[in-house]
Amino acid sequence: MQTIGTWDPRRLNLFLDDLERRQLQRELTFEEEKLCNETTSSAPLDFGKPSASWCGLSRITGLGASQQLKPTIVSEIAKTVGTPSRKFTRKQMGDACEMLVAAELTLAGIPALKVPDNWPHYDVIAQPVGSAAQRISVKSRTYKRGPAYVEYKEDDQFDWLAIVLLNPVDCTDRSIYLVPRTVADGSARQDSVAAKTAHLRYYRIDEVERLFFEFRNNFELRSSPGAAAAIDLM
């Protein structure tokens, strides 16, 4: 099913690069100020011998001494970095993603609705035609690389795990995965039984696409790629 605004994970690296540049904005601004001070001082700036500021910019931009940037170019880079701003709270983000999952399921032929806040174990209830109601736990995250996780508790009671990954640059772009509980459990990491976190099941955010690409946009609730849709099950 083709959905409007669905985020193609193949573009993740491009968006992540934009995010990383944003995280370096303050360093760029600091280095630019140092450069401006040097250019307005009585001693001329020697472009043949990199200064401390140029060395800092080399570390940030990845350019070597032979590729040093002039202050005007640094200003242009700073303009493109921008400051990321989020227009919603974490709670609003979670609620929106739960409603988004319910809407996509409904439009795919499986009526669904968001349950009240603080409902135990799951967030959306879906009713396939001719089949039992399905409980869906929704986890929403902003995509990032490294030690950031999607997690749930071992004793949580749900039938499907919905993972909504938002584009860190433009949150109107996203990827949605609807994964059967058995598949989610089988792919999850878990700590040793002696650990305080032994009850958690989790995945790194940057592993979700690799683990569950077959369940992306799975709004017909297929238990496996070749299985019949839940709306066809009797």
N, C-alpha and C positions, 0 to 999 in steps of 0.2 A: 504494500500500500504506500503510495507516495504522499507524504505529508508536507504541508507548507512550513517553512522555517526549520526543517530538520538539518542538523549540523553533520556534515560529512567528516568523520574522524580523520580522514586523510589530510585535513587541513589543520590538525591540531598543532603540529610543529610550527606552522606559520603564525598561528595565533599566540602560541607560547613565546615565540621570539618577540612579538610585540609586547607581551606582558613583561618579559625580562628587561626590555629596554625601558619600560615604565618604572621598573624597580630601581633602575640606575639613574633616574632623573635627578635626584638630589645630588648624587656624585657629579653628574655632568654640570649641574648648575654651580656647584662649589668650584669645580675646576675652571669653568668659564669665568667666574668672578676673579680667580687668581690670574687668568690670562689677561683680563681687562686691566687689572692692576699693573701687570708687567708692561703692557703696551702704553699705558699712560705715565709710566715712571720716566725719570730722566735717562736711564740706561736703556738703549735700544734692545729690542728682543732679537736674539741671535737665532735665526731659523736653522743655521747650520749645526748648532749644538743644542740638543733638546734640553729644556729646562725641567725643573721638577714638575711643573704643570703639564708640560708635554708628556712626561713619563706617565703621569696619572691618566692622561687621556689615552695613551697607548694601552694601558691596562684595561680601560673601560671599552674603548672602541675596537681593540684588537689590531690596531695599525702599528707597524714598526717605526723606527726612527726615520727611515727614508720616506715614510708616508705620512709625516706629521701633518695635522690639520691646522689651518689658519683660523683665527678667532671667528671670522665671519661664517666659516663652515660649521664651527662648533655651535654657533647661535642657531643655524638651520636645523642641526640635529636636535637641539634642545626643544625647538618648536614642534618637532614631529613626535617627541616622547609623550607629552601631555600628562595629565594626572587622572588615574582611573577613579571613577566615582560610581558608587552604588546608590541607586535611588530607592532601595527597599531594605528592610531589615531581614535578619536571618529567618525570623518567624514568617514574614511575608513571603520570602523565597520558598520556604517549605510548603506553605499553604498553596501557593501558586502552582508548584510542581505537582502536588497531589491533585488539584483541580485539572491540571493539564493532562495527567494520566487518565483521570476519569473521563474527560472530554474525548480524548483520542479513542478510548475503548468504546464509548457510546457511538461515535461516528463510524467505527468499524463494525457496528452491529451488536455490540455487547453492552447493554445499558449498565452504567456504573455511576457511583456517587461517592463523594468524600464523606467519611464518617465524622462525627463531632470531634473537636479537639480533645486530646488526652484519652482518646479511645485506646484500650490496651491492645497491643500486639500488631495491629495493622491500621492502614490509613484510608484505603479505598475498598468498597465492596462492589463486585461485579456479578451480574446475573446472565450467564450465557443461556440462550434459548434451549430448553430441553435438557439442561444440565444443572448440577448443583451450583450454588453461589460460590464465588471465588474471592478469597481474602488476599489483599495485595498490600504489602509493606513498601512504602515509597521512600527512597533515600535520594536526596538532592545534594549535589556538590558542584563547586566550580572546579573545572579541570586544572590540574597542576601536576608536574612531575615530582617524583621523590616520595618521601615518607608522609603521605596524606592518604587517608583510607575511607572506604565505605565499610560500615560494620553493622552487625545486628547480633542479638543475643541468641544463644543456642535454644533457649526455651521459648522464644518468640513464636507465636502461632499464626502462620500465614501460609498461603498456597503459592504465591508468586512474589518474587522480589523485583520491584521496579527501581531502576537506577536512572536518574536524570542527571546528565553531565552538562553543565552550562559552559558556553564559550566564555573565557575570562575577559575577552575584549568586548564582545557584544552578546549580552545574555538572551537576546531574542533568537540566537542560534543555539541549538542544543541537540544532544543525542539521548534517546530513550531506549532502555533495554528492559524487556519483561521476561524474567528468567524463572522457570519452574523451581520450586523450593528444593527438590532433589538435586537438580543441577547446581544450584547455588551452594548447597551444603558440600557437594562433591568437589567444588572448585575453590572452596574457601580455605584461607589460612587459619590456623589456630595455635595457641600457645600451649606449653606443657601443662599437664594436669595439676602440677604444683603451683603454677602461676596464678596470681589474683585475677588475671584476665582470661583464664582458661575457658570461661563461659562465652567468650566473644568469637564470632566468625567474621573474617574481614578480608578485604582485597585492597591493594594499592589502586588509587584512582587511575594511574597511567597503565594499569593492566586490564582494566575493564573491557576495553575494545577487543583485546586479544582473546580474553577468556569467553566473551559473550557476543561476539560479532554476529553469530547466527540468530540471536534473539533481539537484535536491534529492530525497532519499530514492529515488534511482535504483538500488535494490537488485536489480533484474532486469537491470541492465547494458544498458540501451537506449542505442544509439549516438547517437540523436537522439530528440526527444519522440515522433515518429510511427513510429519504427522498431520492429521486432519485438524482443521480449526475447531476451537471449542464450540463455535456456533453451529458446527455441523454434527457435533457429537449427540447421540441420543441415549 
